[in-house]
Amino acid sequence: MQAQYNKLYNSKIQTLRIDKEGTLCKFPILQLHQNNQLIFSFDYLTHEYNRFTYKVEHCDYNWQVTSDLFESEYLVSAGNEDIIDDYQQSLNTSLQYTHYQLKLPNPDLKILLSGNYKLSIFVEEDNNEPKLLAETFFYVVEPLVSIKARPTTNTDVDWNDKHQQLDLEISTNNLQIRDLSEEIKVIVLQNNRWDCAVFSPKPTTVTNNRLLWEHCKELIFPAGNEYRKFEMLSTHYPGYRIDKIRWIPPYYHAALYQDSPRKNYIYDEDQNGLSVIRSENGYDPNTEAEYVMMHYYLESEYLENCSVYIDGLWNTEGFTPKTEMTYNFESKTYEKSILQKMGYYNYQYVAVNNRNSLLESNLLEGNFFQTENEYTILVYYQKKGERYDQLIGYYNFSYRPK
């Protein structure tokens, strides 16, 4: 699953995000041949100038670079070197940083094919040699199929208890497909999380132009729980769910109120893992929001053979040491400190079994059928004889049981 997570190769890079102009972007996808853009941004923890360049590559369904395609087949590029030249230094912040931004497509780069794409960012060293700084991923869809989904809490393993199940229908319309079950690939995500994604579930019914998944056990998801949340907008007073703030050079430090494992479901409106960068003072939070060392505390018994992580859509690198919590046996508390930019954050605690790397979703947050979840369906197509995987379907919806 690491192929779908961002990869950062320098500790100076922070808050790597993909957004859309004027909207909250939960899934980084563009529609082919439409007037839409994705905004890639990150902070580099210095005011010194650095020359950043970028490269865009087409990937297959499994996120391997499509070696059978020439770059000219999927991109129109104005030159051999694409520079990230939109940047601003932070203003009146205790930790200095420079905010960089890149929009795709742009006048220098057009995208010609649908599919998965990798964006690599490079920084030039003193010897003028580019060094890989980060890799991030996005999608381009050309909608050619119709997708229907029917969620239910009356699943094949329980009824109104711990799970939610999807029935799917994909109509291929006028596509000339010889073998639906071989040429069509499907991915289903819950809350845009790749750690519990379902790859290529086997359809229960295949007709001339339609694929059906009915009572498919592969499409049963743990229902989970609503995300926890906090808001940090100022260093002068605590925000929502913030216990206290202190200045300990070189950072401000903010301690969250202590959490505990959830035993019951209580509805609380969330954004399914989303984060929003913002601050109370200042015009532009991209350059005026402070970086704060956030301290998380989870009172819990020690979980044998499990690692505990803090997770949300802002955690773009997956389950790594950056978000892994440490157990304090004296206080019987899991603890973690993470440098984060001011704003609104959804988060949850995830236990991963060290023996088999499976999620133990019921241990810390619980599974409750009432949970509002967001589901995303991706449909890929590689016609026999073709050299790349097309992304021909994208469907996203929220489900809250009544």
C-alpha positions as MATLAB code, in Angstrom:
seq = 'MQAQYNKLYNSKIQTLRIDKEGTLCKFPILQLHQNNQLIFSFDYLTHEYNRFTYKVEHCDYNWQVTSDLFESEYLVSAGNEDIIDDYQQSLNTSLQYTHYQLKLPNPDLKILLSGNYKLSIFVEEDNNEPKLLAETFFYVVEPLVSIKARPTTNTDVDWNDKHQQLDLEISTNNLQIRDLSEEIKVIVLQNNRWDCAVFSPKPTTVTNNRLLWEHCKELIFPAGNEYRKFEMLSTHYPGYRIDKIRWIPPYYHAALYQDSPRKNYIYDEDQNGLSVIRSENGYDPNTEAEYVMMHYYLESEYLENCSVYIDGLWNTEGFTPKTEMTYNFESKTYEKSILQKMGYYNYQYVAVNNRNSLLESNLLEGNFFQTENEYTILVYYQKKGERYDQLIGYYNFSYRPK';
ca = [
       0.000    0.000    0.000;
       2.972    2.353    0.359;
       2.834    3.059   -3.386;
      -0.245    5.234   -2.888;
       1.259    7.339   -0.081;
       3.469   10.394   -0.482;
       7.181    9.855   -0.042;
       9.259   12.616    1.549;
      13.049   12.378    1.385;
      14.006   15.504    3.338;
      12.975   16.517    6.866;
      12.734   20.187    5.814;
       9.648   19.529    3.684;
       6.371   19.863    5.591;
       2.626   20.032    4.892;
       2.620   18.523    1.415;
      -0.955   19.011    0.210;
      -3.097   18.655   -2.903;
      -6.056   21.050   -3.119;
      -8.504   22.475   -5.626;
      -9.152   26.162   -6.117;
     -11.992   27.283   -3.845;
     -12.964   23.805   -2.634;
     -11.892   21.259   -0.030;
     -10.130   18.511   -1.949;
     -10.478   15.070   -0.403;
      -9.359   13.148   -3.473;
      -6.720   14.426   -5.949;
      -8.463   13.793   -9.257;
      -8.813   15.739  -12.507;
     -11.227   15.190  -15.391;
      -9.471   14.830  -18.724;
      -9.903   17.688  -21.237;
     -11.782   19.828  -18.724;
     -10.876   23.228  -17.295;
      -9.836   21.991  -13.853;
      -6.602   22.197  -11.867;
      -4.988   20.624   -8.843;
      -2.853   22.770   -6.543;
       0.226   21.044   -5.127;
       1.854   22.881   -2.240;
       4.445   22.343    0.462;
       6.550   24.267    2.964;
      10.342   24.177    3.076;
      11.687   25.054    6.519;
      14.019   27.894    5.569;
      13.902   31.390    4.068;
      16.878   30.580    1.846;
      16.116   30.292   -1.853;
      16.019   26.785   -3.299;
      15.471   25.898   -6.922;
      12.807   23.208   -7.225;
      11.878   21.354  -10.400;
       9.207   18.739  -11.040;
       8.494   15.770  -13.270;
       5.161   14.107  -14.101;
       5.007   10.415  -15.069;
       2.147    8.142  -16.097;
       1.664    5.012  -13.943;
      -0.236    1.782  -14.392;
      -2.995    0.428  -12.167;
      -0.373   -0.818   -9.682;
       1.447    2.542   -9.548;
       4.458    1.428  -11.557;
       5.711    3.985  -14.079;
       4.321    3.063  -17.512;
       7.563    2.246  -19.305;
       5.815    1.346  -22.588;
       4.678    4.937  -23.154;
       6.770    7.832  -24.404;
       6.336   11.035  -22.424;
       5.053   12.788  -25.544;
       2.122   10.349  -25.643;
       0.683   11.470  -22.290;
       2.080   15.010  -21.830;
       2.559   18.210  -23.781;
       5.450   20.011  -22.123;
       6.845   23.420  -23.057;
      10.427   22.590  -22.145;
      12.885   20.077  -20.795;
      12.928   21.578  -17.294;
       9.799   22.450  -15.316;
      10.490   24.871  -12.459;
       8.310   25.589   -9.414;
       8.539   29.370   -9.453;
       5.511   30.291   -7.303;
       6.820   30.745   -3.756;
       6.473   33.081   -0.756;
       8.379   33.374    2.497;
       6.536   33.021    5.781;
       5.637   36.261    7.544;
       5.981   36.897   11.311;
       6.289   33.207   12.215;
       8.589   31.843   14.908;
       9.677   29.018   12.579;
      10.758   30.354    9.199;
       9.579   28.550    6.093;
       8.939   29.170    2.400;
       5.628   28.131    0.869;
       5.808   26.662   -2.652;
       2.870   26.078   -4.969;
       2.376   24.348   -8.314;
      -0.787   24.104  -10.403;
      -1.432   21.251  -12.840;
      -2.235   21.367  -15.686;
      -0.629   24.743  -16.487;
       0.470   26.675  -19.605;
       3.725   24.690  -19.623;
       2.224   21.228  -19.162;
      -0.910   19.567  -20.522;
      -2.135   16.038  -19.776;
      -3.286   13.893  -22.701;
      -4.269   10.516  -21.203;
      -6.328    9.331  -18.253;
      -4.833    7.162  -15.539;
      -2.601    7.326  -12.464;
       0.169    9.919  -12.304;
       3.243   10.434  -10.143;
       4.612   13.919   -9.470;
       8.277   13.980   -8.423;
       9.812   17.113   -6.919;
      13.553   17.747   -7.065;
      15.836   20.278   -5.364;
      19.078   21.394   -6.955;
      22.174   20.781   -4.845;
      25.291   22.981   -4.786;
      26.728   20.960   -7.677;
      23.582   21.750   -9.718;
      22.582   18.105   -9.599;
      18.847   17.550   -8.908;
      18.087   15.486   -5.804;
      14.719   13.807   -5.270;
      12.815   15.681   -2.548;
       9.315   14.186   -2.631;
       6.888   12.045   -4.601;
       3.124   12.473   -4.616;
       0.315   10.953   -6.651;
      -2.854   12.032   -8.448;
      -5.482   10.771  -10.888;
      -6.932   11.813  -14.245;
     -10.299   10.324  -15.214;
     -12.093   10.139  -18.546;
     -15.627    9.076  -17.546;
     -16.717    6.346  -19.942;
     -18.736    4.049  -17.657;
     -21.756    4.440  -15.377;
     -21.342    3.481  -11.722;
     -24.062    2.767   -9.180;
     -23.563    1.815   -5.541;
     -25.966    0.683   -2.849;
     -24.606    0.677    0.708;
     -26.282   -1.202    3.530;
     -25.745   -2.122    7.173;
     -27.591   -5.413    6.612;
     -24.386   -7.194    5.670;
     -23.483  -10.806    5.026;
     -21.694  -10.981    8.399;
     -23.982   -8.964   10.720;
     -27.057   -6.733   10.824;
     -26.864   -3.144   12.149;
     -23.749   -3.965   14.093;
     -20.100   -3.405   13.124;
     -19.964   -3.336    9.313;
     -21.196   -1.680    6.126;
     -21.435   -3.451    2.775;
     -21.601   -2.190   -0.817;
     -23.404   -3.600   -3.829;
     -21.976   -2.219   -7.085;
     -23.102   -2.014  -10.687;
     -20.843   -0.833  -13.518;
     -22.320   -0.354  -16.991;
     -19.733   -0.121  -19.766;
     -22.142    1.610  -22.182;
     -20.700    1.579  -25.715;
     -17.158    0.484  -24.849;
     -15.998   -2.415  -26.986;
     -14.739   -4.774  -24.282;
     -14.006   -8.404  -25.103;
     -13.509   -9.733  -21.575;
     -15.093   -7.601  -18.850;
     -13.667   -9.560  -15.938;
     -10.103   -9.357  -17.310;
      -9.931   -5.905  -18.895;
     -11.791   -4.000  -16.145;
     -10.190   -3.450  -12.730;
     -11.944   -1.854   -9.748;
     -10.671   -0.256   -6.532;
     -12.983    0.686   -3.640;
     -11.869    3.035   -0.851;
     -13.439    3.974    2.464;
     -12.703    7.573    3.540;
      -9.941    7.688    0.891;
      -7.788    5.346    2.984;
      -5.428    3.008    1.161;
      -4.682    0.848    4.202;
      -8.125   -0.762    3.922;
      -8.663   -0.458    0.143;
     -10.264   -3.322   -1.788;
      -8.455   -4.203   -5.030;
     -10.163   -6.038   -7.899;
     -13.095   -7.631   -6.064;
     -14.456  -10.501   -8.129;
     -17.853   -9.616   -9.684;
     -20.760  -11.911   -8.895;
     -22.457  -11.371  -12.273;
     -20.982  -10.501  -15.698;
     -23.159   -9.735  -18.730;
     -22.378   -8.231  -22.144;
     -21.994   -4.678  -20.855;
     -22.485   -4.862  -17.122;
     -20.616   -5.959  -14.008;
     -22.444   -6.633  -10.735;
     -21.229   -7.138   -7.187;
     -24.075   -8.384   -5.003;
     -23.545   -9.933   -1.553;
     -19.815   -9.688   -2.223;
     -17.877  -10.388    0.986;
     -14.862   -8.493   -0.334;
     -16.956   -5.305   -0.180;
     -17.715   -5.546    3.544;
     -15.993   -2.739    5.461;
     -15.577   -2.239    9.217;
     -17.919    0.670    9.962;
     -15.407    2.482   12.180;
     -16.307    5.602   14.141;
     -16.481    9.326   13.508;
     -13.111   11.059   13.432;
     -11.861   13.002   16.432;
     -10.953   16.629   15.776;
      -9.181   19.696   17.091;
      -8.672   23.273   15.950;
      -5.581   25.404   16.549;
      -5.980   28.966   15.240;
      -3.844   31.085   17.573;
      -0.864   30.785   19.907;
      -2.478   33.260   22.337;
      -5.245   30.974   23.597;
      -6.224   27.280   23.346;
      -8.547   26.266   20.540;
     -11.100   23.482   20.344;
      -9.850   20.366   22.210;
      -6.575   22.123   23.115;
      -5.672   21.920   26.817;
      -2.726   24.326   27.013;
      -0.115   26.186   24.962;
       3.490   26.915   25.908;
       6.511   28.459   24.202;
       9.497   26.122   24.475;
      12.136   27.240   21.955;
      12.228   26.783   19.056;
       8.480   25.922   18.867;
       5.129   26.637   20.383;
       3.843   23.468   22.048;
       0.140   22.611   22.321;
      -1.221   19.701   24.353;
      -4.492   18.090   23.351;
      -6.907   16.940   26.011;
      -6.256   13.309   26.835;
      -8.216   10.828   24.730;
      -9.388    7.329   25.602;
     -10.600    4.307   23.583;
     -14.194    4.603   22.464;
     -16.732    2.115   23.760;
     -19.867    3.688   22.261;
     -20.987    5.592   19.204;
     -21.739    9.305   19.632;
     -22.506   11.305   16.508;
     -20.113   14.187   15.925;
     -19.957   15.924   12.563;
     -16.551   15.413   10.988;
     -14.842   15.682    7.610;
     -13.690   12.055    7.338;
     -10.026   12.780    8.009;
      -9.713   16.164    6.337;
      -7.501   19.036    7.507;
      -7.690   22.746    6.654;
      -4.765   25.142    7.102;
      -5.957   28.391    8.669;
      -5.187   30.914   11.410;
      -7.126   33.612   13.217;
      -4.635   36.409   12.624;
      -3.273   37.219    9.214;
      -4.486   37.389    5.642;
      -2.892   34.284    4.121;
      -2.623   31.148    6.317;
      -0.298   29.562    3.747;
       2.458   31.946    4.836;
       1.237   33.338    8.183;
       0.146   30.208   10.066;
       2.565   29.043   12.754;
       4.052   25.588   13.062;
       3.184   24.090   16.449;
       4.413   20.931   18.146;
       1.153   19.099   18.859;
       1.143   16.608   21.750;
      -1.306   13.689   21.584;
      -2.223   11.519   24.588;
      -4.281    8.319   24.549;
      -4.985    6.693   27.914;
      -5.109    2.962   27.248;
      -3.888   -0.403   28.384;
      -0.754   -1.533   26.571;
      -1.668   -3.385   23.367;
       0.484   -6.476   23.030;
       1.815   -7.130   19.504;
       0.297   -3.907   18.157;
       1.720   -0.572   17.062;
      -0.482    2.504   17.508;
      -0.527    5.370   15.005;
      -2.252    8.742   14.621;
      -3.981    8.956   11.258;
      -5.942   11.358    9.040;
      -5.861   12.527    5.423;
      -3.144   15.000    6.474;
      -0.945   11.996    7.283;
       0.032   11.596    3.655;
       2.926    9.177    4.280;
       0.972    6.321    5.856;
       1.984    4.404    8.973;
       5.562    5.517    9.604;
       7.649    6.411   12.688;
       6.530   10.033   12.209;
       3.055    9.151   13.519;
       3.779    6.067   15.647;
       2.965    6.538   19.326;
       5.145    5.504   22.267;
       3.699    3.853   25.369;
       4.400    5.442   28.750;
       4.081    2.570   31.233;
       4.134    4.929   34.209;
       1.120    6.970   33.116;
      -0.447    4.121   31.064;
      -0.718    6.441   28.099;
       0.256    6.340   24.453;
       2.042    9.589   23.560;
       3.227   11.318   20.391;
       4.433   14.794   19.384;
       3.995   15.938   15.774;
       5.025   19.244   14.189;
       1.867   20.541   12.454;
       0.788   23.741   10.814;
      -2.074   25.655   12.424;
      -5.578   24.745   11.346;
      -8.458   22.303   11.705;
      -7.607   18.594   11.841;
      -9.509   15.316   11.893;
      -7.638   12.385   13.380;
      -8.080    8.890   14.773;
      -6.013    6.246   16.552;
      -5.162    3.139   14.541;
      -3.765   -0.111   15.943;
      -1.788   -2.284   13.515;
      -1.040   -5.906   14.344;
       2.741   -6.387   14.174;
       2.396  -10.070   13.322;
       0.330   -9.747   10.149;
       0.201   -5.937    9.501;
      -3.609   -6.026    9.660;
      -5.627   -3.218   11.206;
      -7.218   -3.920   14.567;
      -9.929   -1.340   13.978;
     -12.090   -2.326   16.920;
      -9.459   -1.844   19.643;
      -9.301    1.967   19.952;
     -12.102    3.583   17.959;
     -14.674    0.809   17.748;
     -16.936   -0.190   14.850;
     -20.491    1.134   14.798;
     -22.897    0.748   11.881;
     -24.237    4.302   12.410;
     -20.933    5.894   11.347;
     -21.036    8.253    8.387;
     -18.425    7.093    5.865;
     -17.322    8.210    2.452;
     -16.782    5.678   -0.347;
     -14.799    6.101   -3.566;
     -14.908    3.771   -6.574;
     -12.228    3.786   -9.293;
     -12.612    1.855  -12.557;
      -9.621    1.082  -14.787;
      -9.594   -0.343  -18.295;
      -6.780   -1.809  -20.357;
      -7.911   -3.028  -23.720;
      -6.053   -6.072  -24.980;
      -3.124   -4.843  -27.022;
      -3.054   -1.424  -25.354;
       0.019   -0.264  -23.429;
      -1.495    1.570  -20.465;
      -4.337    1.511  -17.930;
      -7.066    4.090  -18.507;
      -9.054    5.471  -15.584;
     -12.569    5.424  -17.038;
     -14.739    5.746  -13.939;
     -14.798    7.656  -10.654;
     -17.663    7.747   -8.189;
     -17.674    9.246   -4.699;
     -20.498    9.398   -2.162;
     -21.150    9.729    1.568;
     -23.284    7.215    3.438;
     -24.944    7.788    6.777;
     -27.367    5.040    7.867;
     -30.792    6.334    8.844;
];
